[in-house]
Amino acid sequence: MAQENQIGDTNEMVTAVDVLWENLTSLFFFTDGIPIEAMDRYNEAKELEKQQHGVTWDAAIKAHDNRGHVHARSLVDFDEYYENIFKK
């Protein structure tokens, strides 16, 4: 979903990590700016999110290949993949 990110750039995708970061930073009043440690954790979360998206992308391609490139069959694979990976 293309939305504005925290600096108003609409060319960048807003992800769950970005939304969480925006919500957390709005809850706190930082008189000296956001602590470096917090920014480091945000950057680590963004990198982890990127890696997770890559794994999901690769799994989707493999599942689509395994389904004989039939889109209707491949579409149902995501729910099963999500349940197996994230709902353990």
SVG drawing of the C-alpha trace seen along z (x, -y; Angstrom):
<svg xmlns="http://www.w3.org/2000/svg" viewBox="-9 -19 32 48">
<polyline fill="none" stroke="black" stroke-width="0.4" points="0.0,0.0 1.6,-3.3 1.2,-5.9 3.3,-8.7 6.1,-7.6 7.1,-9.5 8.9,-12.2 6.1,-12.6 7.6,-10.6 4.9,-8.8 7.4,-6.9 8.3,-4.6 6.1,-1.8 4.8,-2.1 5.2,1.3 4.1,2.7 7.4,1.7 7.0,-1.8 3.5,-2.1 4.6,-0.6 7.6,-3.0 5.4,-6.0 2.9,-5.0 5.7,-4.5 7.5,-7.7 4.3,-9.7 3.7,-8.3 7.0,-9.7 8.3,-13.3 11.9,-13.3 13.5,-16.6 16.8,-15.7 15.5,-13.8 15.0,-10.0 17.7,-8.1 20.4,-6.4 19.6,-3.0 15.9,-3.3 16.9,-4.2 19.3,-1.2 16.4,1.1 14.2,-0.4 16.9,0.1 17.3,3.7 13.6,4.3 13.5,2.9 16.3,5.2 14.6,8.2 11.3,7.2 13.2,7.0 14.6,10.5 11.2,11.9 9.7,10.4 12.4,12.1 11.7,15.5 8.0,15.1 8.7,14.0 10.9,17.0 8.4,19.4 5.6,18.0 7.6,18.5 8.4,22.1 4.8,22.8 3.6,21.4 6.1,23.6 4.9,26.6 1.3,25.8 2.0,25.9 1.8,22.1 -2.0,22.2 -2.8,18.9 -6.1,20.1 -4.3,23.0 -1.4,20.8 -3.5,18.2 -4.7,20.5 -1.1,21.4 -0.4,18.2 -2.9,18.9 -1.3,22.3 2.2,20.7 1.3,18.0 -0.2,20.4 2.9,22.7 5.4,19.8 3.8,17.2 1.1,19.1 3.3,21.7"/>
</svg>
